[in-house]
Amino acid sequence: MSSTTIAFEKARAEGRAALVGYLPAGFPTVEGSIAALKTMVAAGCDIVEIGLPYSDPVMDGPVIQAAAQRALEGGVRTADVLKVVEAVAATGAPTLVMTYWNPVERYGVERFAADLASAGGAGLITPDITPDYAQDWIAAADAHDLDKVFLVAPSSTDERIAMTTAACRGFVYATAVMGVTGTRATTSELAAPLVARTKLATDLPVGVGLGVSNGDQAAELAAYADGVIVGSAFVQVFLDHPGDERAALGALATLTEDLAAGVRRA
């Protein structure tokens, strides 16, 4: 059983959903992203997603695009991402990388899997590649005992959901909003039906990414999802505090605590 699955089971035993937090490596700096992610873990994130900044983030909204661009302008490379993984994984929180497929292919699939495992990473979330085109990654992940997290969407057929979940390990990522990422004022009516359909196909935990930005939204989502995934709201904290890392870390801790309380209210 993977460390990610264990974290979900621990949350379930406590009668709540797991809180999954995302931040790109290298934003605002490499060391700053390490400090931020450690703050998120200390304040209540059960599982961490570390973004690998990419020059063509077509599935990301403007907030995460801005963060990735700043990281790239700061010179962040895959080696830096692995450095962040190693530092955050040392906290004991399951630490996954979320990345577009092109950087993994350029780095070398087997090499990436080996280096990610060596850094203590739990696995990889791959939003733009599906299991039927991911044989190389599936083989490398299995060889290095890494989680494989693929995405399902409201547009996925039941057959597609079954195929996707069968290839997953760790959890299934349900993206319940059609379009790019970003915070939203209300949760989507598409989320609960997607989670229900996904759970018919698998016993794996189902985490939902929906643009959650506060504890009340987290509580609403946690009523039916195994995990509440938050990204843009965490990134926005640093965009709101340019050049003031101390203030940003304080605001980040406050936001994480609110979200962690939310998944416990459901």
Kinemage of the C-alpha trace (Angstrom):
@kinemage 1
@onewidth
@group {chain A} dominant
@subgroup {mainchain}
@vectorlist {calphas} color= white
{ca met a 1} P 0.000 0.000 0.000
{ca ser a 2} L 1.426 3.387 -0.980
{ca ser a 3} L 2.056 6.239 1.453
{ca thr a 4} L -0.582 8.262 -0.411
{ca thr a 5} L -3.221 5.591 0.122
{ca ile a 6} L -2.226 5.327 3.778
{ca ala a 7} L -2.733 9.091 4.199
{ca phe a 8} L -6.221 8.813 2.693
{ca glu a 9} L -7.030 5.870 4.959
{ca lys a 10} L -5.854 7.791 8.020
{ca ala a 11} L -8.150 10.678 7.095
{ca arg a 12} L -11.041 8.283 6.521
{ca ala a 13} L -10.440 6.697 9.934
{ca glu a 14} L -10.808 10.188 11.408
{ca gly a 15} L -14.123 10.615 9.601
{ca arg a 16} L -12.944 13.285 7.180
{ca ala a 17} L -11.507 13.926 3.752
{ca ala a 18} L -7.798 14.433 3.160
{ca leu a 19} L -6.503 17.903 2.312
{ca val a 20} L -4.219 17.906 -0.737
{ca gly a 21} L -2.201 21.065 -1.335
{ca tyr a 22} L -0.453 22.162 -4.545
{ca leu a 23} L 2.321 24.680 -5.178
{ca pro a 24} L 4.787 24.916 -8.076
{ca ala a 25} L 8.437 24.233 -7.290
{ca gly a 26} L 10.536 27.355 -7.570
{ca phe a 27} L 7.720 29.759 -6.722
{ca pro a 28} L 8.472 32.293 -5.410
{ca thr a 29} L 11.990 30.758 -5.305
{ca val a 30} L 13.244 27.209 -4.838
{ca glu a 31} L 13.924 27.763 -1.140
{ca gly a 32} L 10.743 29.798 -0.828
{ca ser a 33} L 8.655 26.973 -2.264
{ca ile a 34} L 10.228 24.533 0.203
{ca ala a 35} L 9.366 26.842 3.093
{ca ala a 36} L 5.835 27.304 1.773
{ca leu a 37} L 5.139 23.604 1.291
{ca lys a 38} L 6.530 22.770 4.731
{ca thr a 39} L 4.239 25.455 6.164
{ca met a 40} L 1.265 23.866 4.396
{ca val a 41} L 2.124 20.436 5.832
{ca ala a 42} L 2.567 21.827 9.335
{ca ala a 43} L -0.776 23.665 9.103
{ca gly a 44} L -2.813 20.659 7.976
{ca cys a 45} L -2.095 19.419 4.437
{ca asp a 46} L -2.136 15.622 4.440
{ca ile a 47} L -0.701 15.186 0.930
{ca val a 48} L 1.381 17.533 -1.206
{ca glu a 49} L 1.449 18.086 -4.962
{ca ile a 50} L 4.540 19.842 -6.296
{ca gly a 51} L 4.110 21.407 -9.696
{ca leu a 52} L 6.855 21.095 -12.304
{ca pro a 53} L 6.826 24.494 -14.057
{ca tyr a 54} L 6.269 24.210 -17.800
{ca ser a 55} L 6.390 26.785 -20.580
{ca asp a 56} L 3.059 25.799 -22.175
{ca pro a 57} L 0.624 25.170 -19.298
{ca val a 58} L -2.519 24.938 -21.404
{ca met a 59} L -4.659 23.355 -18.670
{ca asp a 60} L -3.740 25.874 -15.966
{ca gly a 61} L -5.575 29.070 -15.154
{ca pro a 62} L -3.919 32.512 -14.979
{ca val a 63} L -2.891 32.226 -11.309
{ca ile a 64} L -0.884 29.023 -11.704
{ca gln a 65} L 0.404 30.154 -15.108
{ca ala a 66} L 1.798 33.308 -13.503
{ca ala a 67} L 3.511 31.297 -10.780
{ca ala a 68} L 5.005 28.834 -13.258
{ca gln a 69} L 6.271 31.665 -15.423
{ca arg a 70} L 7.996 33.301 -12.451
{ca ala a 71} L 9.598 29.994 -11.532
{ca leu a 72} L 10.872 29.505 -15.086
{ca glu a 73} L 12.186 33.072 -15.217
{ca gly a 74} L 14.015 32.286 -11.974
{ca gly a 75} L 15.772 29.428 -13.739
{ca val a 76} L 14.041 26.485 -12.075
{ca arg a 77} L 14.857 23.111 -13.628
{ca thr a 78} L 13.779 19.527 -13.079
{ca ala a 79} L 16.718 19.036 -10.712
{ca asp a 80} L 15.315 21.864 -8.577
{ca val a 81} L 11.885 20.209 -8.565
{ca leu a 82} L 13.460 17.012 -7.255
{ca lys a 83} L 15.296 19.027 -4.597
{ca val a 84} L 11.957 20.442 -3.434
{ca val a 85} L 10.440 16.953 -3.436
{ca glu a 86} L 13.251 15.628 -1.266
{ca ala a 87} L 12.925 18.456 1.263
{ca val a 88} L 9.142 18.202 1.540
{ca ala a 89} L 9.019 14.396 1.557
{ca ala a 90} L 11.324 14.523 4.579
{ca thr a 91} L 8.358 15.915 6.559
{ca gly a 92} L 6.640 12.540 6.160
{ca ala a 93} L 3.812 13.881 3.986
{ca pro a 94} L 3.258 11.906 0.769
{ca thr a 95} L 4.751 14.125 -1.925
{ca leu a 96} L 3.727 13.801 -5.561
{ca val a 97} L 4.838 15.736 -8.617
{ca met a 98} L 2.177 17.155 -10.918
{ca thr a 99} L 3.496 17.725 -14.415
{ca tyr a 100} L 2.710 17.899 -18.069
{ca trp a 101} L 4.125 14.926 -19.927
{ca asn a 102} L 6.630 16.694 -22.188
{ca pro a 103} L 9.180 17.513 -19.434
{ca val a 104} L 9.152 13.880 -18.245
{ca glu a 105} L 9.699 12.624 -21.782
{ca arg a 106} L 12.556 15.076 -22.321
{ca tyr a 107} L 14.185 14.103 -19.026
{ca gly a 108} L 13.781 10.393 -19.766
{ca val a 109} L 10.875 8.387 -18.377
{ca glu a 110} L 12.922 5.726 -16.595
{ca arg a 111} L 15.412 8.289 -15.315
{ca phe a 112} L 12.609 10.506 -14.040
{ca ala a 113} L 10.973 7.617 -12.182
{ca ala a 114} L 14.276 6.556 -10.640
{ca asp a 115} L 15.215 10.087 -9.556
{ca leu a 116} L 11.734 10.808 -8.198
{ca ala a 117} L 11.809 7.621 -6.125
{ca ser a 118} L 15.335 8.408 -4.937
{ca ala a 119} L 14.158 11.839 -3.764
{ca gly a 120} L 11.414 10.227 -1.691
{ca gly a 121} L 8.582 11.174 -4.025
{ca ala a 122} L 5.367 9.175 -3.746
{ca gly a 123} L 4.333 9.379 -7.387
{ca leu a 124} L 3.264 11.451 -10.337
{ca ile a 125} L 0.056 13.185 -11.423
{ca thr a 126} L -0.126 13.468 -15.209
{ca pro a 127} L -2.998 15.703 -16.368
{ca asp a 128} L -2.313 15.568 -20.106
{ca ile a 129} L -1.603 11.882 -20.695
{ca thr a 130} L -4.057 9.015 -20.391
{ca pro a 131} L -3.237 5.410 -19.434
{ca asp a 132} L -3.621 4.097 -22.979
{ca tyr a 133} L -0.731 6.364 -24.034
{ca ala a 134} L 1.320 5.957 -20.862
{ca gln a 135} L 2.720 2.434 -21.052
{ca asp a 136} L 6.309 3.634 -20.599
{ca trp a 137} L 5.383 5.627 -17.516
{ca ile a 138} L 3.254 2.845 -16.033
{ca ala a 139} L 6.127 0.378 -16.412
{ca ala a 140} L 8.684 2.778 -14.911
{ca ala a 141} L 6.365 3.738 -12.045
{ca asp a 142} L 5.670 0.117 -11.212
{ca ala a 143} L 9.388 -0.679 -11.297
{ca his a 144} L 10.082 2.094 -8.774
{ca asp a 145} L 6.987 1.642 -6.592
{ca leu a 146} L 5.493 5.021 -7.501
{ca asp a 147} L 1.869 6.125 -7.549
{ca lys a 148} L 0.265 6.740 -10.951
{ca val a 149} L -2.492 9.342 -10.725
{ca phe a 150} L -4.550 9.892 -13.860
{ca leu a 151} L -7.511 12.236 -14.302
{ca val a 152} L -11.206 11.683 -14.917
{ca ala a 153} L -13.606 14.435 -15.946
{ca pro a 154} L -17.353 14.999 -16.252
{ca ser a 155} L -17.023 14.247 -19.965
{ca ser a 156} L -15.431 10.828 -19.313
{ca thr a 157} L -17.586 7.876 -20.318
{ca asp a 158} L -18.120 5.068 -17.812
{ca glu a 159} L -15.818 2.906 -19.929
{ca arg a 160} L -13.147 5.584 -19.873
{ca ile a 161} L -13.453 5.971 -16.121
{ca ala a 162} L -13.077 2.206 -15.668
{ca met a 163} L -9.963 2.136 -17.871
{ca thr a 164} L -8.427 5.148 -16.143
{ca thr a 165} L -9.046 4.048 -12.582
{ca ala a 166} L -7.724 0.554 -13.306
{ca ala a 167} L -4.362 2.132 -14.164
{ca cys a 168} L -4.232 4.429 -11.124
{ca arg a 169} L -2.401 3.819 -7.883
{ca gly a 170} L -2.581 6.093 -4.841
{ca phe a 171} L -5.785 7.901 -5.769
{ca val a 172} L -7.882 9.046 -8.698
{ca tyr a 173} L -7.919 12.746 -9.583
{ca ala a 174} L -11.417 13.942 -10.487
{ca thr a 175} L -11.324 17.301 -12.211
{ca ala a 176} L -14.885 18.455 -11.792
{ca val a 177} L -14.759 21.691 -13.781
{ca met a 178} L -14.597 21.770 -17.554
{ca gly a 179} L -11.868 24.250 -18.470
{ca val a 180} L -8.685 25.585 -16.889
{ca thr a 181} L -7.819 25.617 -13.194
{ca gly a 182} L -8.561 28.458 -10.812
{ca thr a 183} L -10.516 29.458 -7.719
{ca arg a 184} L -14.283 29.760 -7.973
{ca ala a 185} L -16.981 31.410 -5.900
{ca thr a 186} L -19.177 28.293 -5.903
{ca thr a 187} L -18.573 24.577 -6.213
{ca ser a 188} L -19.629 22.711 -9.329
{ca glu a 189} L -22.808 20.657 -9.619
{ca leu a 190} L -20.748 18.261 -11.763
{ca ala a 191} L -18.488 17.155 -8.909
{ca ala a 192} L -20.729 14.859 -6.868
{ca pro a 193} L -22.026 12.857 -9.857
{ca leu a 194} L -18.465 12.440 -11.163
{ca val a 195} L -17.249 11.170 -7.790
{ca ala a 196} L -20.197 8.748 -7.581
{ca arg a 197} L -19.491 7.383 -11.063
{ca thr a 198} L -15.793 7.041 -10.289
{ca lys a 199} L -16.454 5.195 -7.028
{ca leu a 200} L -18.545 2.653 -8.924
{ca ala a 201} L -15.415 1.758 -10.876
{ca thr a 202} L -12.760 1.645 -8.138
{ca asp a 203} L -12.032 1.271 -4.433
{ca leu a 204} L -9.245 3.848 -4.669
{ca pro a 205} L -9.733 7.217 -2.945
{ca val a 206} L -11.097 9.947 -5.196
{ca gly a 207} L -9.674 13.445 -4.816
{ca val a 208} L -11.450 16.407 -6.385
{ca gly a 209} L -9.898 19.544 -7.838
{ca leu a 210} L -12.561 22.218 -8.127
{ca gly a 211} L -11.122 25.669 -7.467
{ca val a 212} L -11.683 25.491 -3.689
{ca ser a 213} L -10.476 28.611 -1.886
{ca asn a 214} L -11.912 28.483 1.651
{ca gly a 215} L -12.985 26.165 4.439
{ca asp a 216} L -16.690 26.323 3.649
{ca gln a 217} L -16.101 25.141 0.079
{ca ala a 218} L -13.754 22.450 1.383
{ca ala a 219} L -16.451 21.206 3.767
{ca glu a 220} L -19.011 21.062 0.966
{ca leu a 221} L -16.676 19.007 -1.213
{ca ala a 222} L -15.511 16.788 1.652
{ca ala a 223} L -19.083 15.608 2.190
{ca tyr a 224} L -18.673 13.224 -0.763
{ca ala a 225} L -15.015 13.264 -1.883
{ca asp a 226} L -12.128 11.412 -0.254
{ca gly a 227} L -9.771 14.292 -0.907
{ca val a 228} L -10.072 18.049 -1.426
{ca ile a 229} L -7.360 19.342 -3.774
{ca val a 230} L -6.417 23.024 -3.513
{ca gly a 231} L -3.934 24.797 -5.767
{ca ser a 232} L -4.746 28.268 -7.071
{ca ala a 233} L -5.764 29.593 -3.651
{ca phe a 234} L -2.349 28.699 -2.216
{ca val a 235} L -0.540 30.250 -5.170
{ca gln a 236} L -2.634 33.422 -4.881
{ca val a 237} L -1.357 33.988 -1.355
{ca phe a 238} L 2.150 34.623 -2.683
{ca leu a 239} L 0.876 36.754 -5.548
{ca asp a 240} L -0.918 38.864 -2.937
{ca his a 241} L 2.267 39.358 -0.882
{ca pro a 242} L 4.989 40.137 -3.420
{ca gly a 243} L 8.411 40.372 -1.847
{ca asp a 244} L 7.155 39.721 1.696
{ca glu a 245} L 7.787 36.045 2.349
{ca arg a 246} L 7.121 36.289 6.076
{ca ala a 247} L 3.662 37.754 5.535
{ca ala a 248} L 2.980 35.231 2.758
{ca leu a 249} L 3.899 32.283 4.974
{ca gly a 250} L 1.645 33.595 7.736
{ca ala a 251} L -1.265 33.985 5.335
{ca leu a 252} L -0.520 30.564 3.869
{ca ala a 253} L -0.698 28.945 7.311
{ca thr a 254} L -3.999 30.707 8.032
{ca leu a 255} L -5.513 29.553 4.747
{ca thr a 256} L -4.328 25.976 5.264
{ca glu a 257} L -5.767 25.874 8.771
{ca asp a 258} L -9.119 27.123 7.450
{ca leu a 259} L -9.167 24.471 4.725
{ca ala a 260} L -8.068 21.746 7.158
{ca ala a 261} L -10.877 22.742 9.496
{ca gly a 262} L -13.277 22.635 6.551
{ca val a 263} L -12.524 19.025 5.604
{ca arg a 264} L -13.106 18.125 9.242
{ca arg a 265} L -16.536 19.804 9.376
{ca ala a 266} L -18.072 17.692 6.639
